[in-house]
Amino acid sequence: MLGRRRPGAAAAAARELGGIELLVHCAVTAYSGGALDADETVLRESVERNGLSFAWLVRACAPHLAPGASVVFLTSGGASRAVPN
């Protein structure tokens, strides 16, 4: 969770690489079971890793994305089908 746990990491990477042209998010915590019966700690961790971490990563890297850069969000569903924008 780059933007939350390592402030400044995106800027350091951009400096070292000369900008960010491709950003890939692929941090998934598998969760199975019903939300009503879920242990709240496990459910919260899954939501943070699968959804919120994407937002935190993009926010941290946005100022350093090169013109025309791509951001890719991989999910288990995305492994079997392409999802437009």
C-alpha positions in Angstrom: 0.0 0.0 0.0 2.5 2.4 -1.4 0.7 5.7 -0.7 -0.2 4.8 2.8 2.8 2.9 4.1 5.6 4.3 2.1 5.1 8.0 1.6 7.5 9.4 -0.9 8.1 6.0 -2.6 6.2 7.0 -5.8 8.2 10.2 -6.1 11.5 8.4 -5.5 10.6 5.8 -8.2 9.6 8.5 -10.6 12.9 10.3 -10.1 15.0 7.1 -10.5 13.0 6.0 -13.6 12.4 9.4 -15.2 8.7 9.2 -14.7 6.1 6.4 -14.6 4.7 5.2 -17.9 3.0 2.0 -16.7 1.4 1.4 -13.3 0.1 -2.2 -12.5 -2.0 -3.0 -9.4 -2.2 -6.7 -8.7 -2.5 -7.1 -4.9 -5.3 -9.4 -4.2 -6.5 -11.1 -1.0 -8.9 -13.8 -1.8 -12.0 -13.9 0.3 -14.7 -16.5 0.2 -17.9 -16.6 2.1 -20.8 -14.4 2.8 -20.4 -10.8 3.9 -23.0 -11.2 6.7 -21.0 -14.0 8.3 -17.5 -12.6 7.7 -15.0 -11.9 10.4 -14.8 -8.1 10.2 -11.0 -8.0 10.3 -10.7 -10.4 7.4 -13.4 -8.6 5.4 -11.8 -5.2 6.1 -8.4 -6.5 5.0 -9.8 -7.9 1.8 -11.6 -4.6 0.9 -8.4 -2.6 1.6 -6.1 -4.9 -0.4 -8.5 -5.4 -3.3 -10.1 -2.0 -3.7 -8.8 0.8 -1.6 -5.1 -0.1 -2.3 -5.8 0.6 -6.0 -7.0 4.1 -5.1 -4.1 4.7 -2.7 -1.6 3.6 -5.3 -3.1 5.7 -8.1 -3.3 8.8 -5.9 0.4 8.4 -4.9 1.5 7.9 -8.5 -0.8 10.3 -10.3 1.5 13.4 -10.1 4.3 11.3 -11.6 2.5 9.6 -14.5 3.9 10.5 -17.9 1.6 11.8 -20.6 -0.2 8.8 -22.1 0.7 6.5 -19.2 -1.4 3.5 -18.5 -2.8 2.2 -15.3 -3.8 -1.5 -15.1 -5.9 -3.0 -12.4 -5.7 -6.8 -12.4 -8.4 -8.9 -10.8 -9.3 -12.5 -10.7 -12.2 -11.6 -13.1 -9.8 -9.8 -15.3 -7.7 -13.0 -15.7 -10.4 -14.5 -17.9 -12.0 -11.5 -19.6 -11.0 -7.9 -20.6 -12.9 -5.1 -18.9 -13.1 -1.9 -20.8 -11.9 1.3 -19.1 
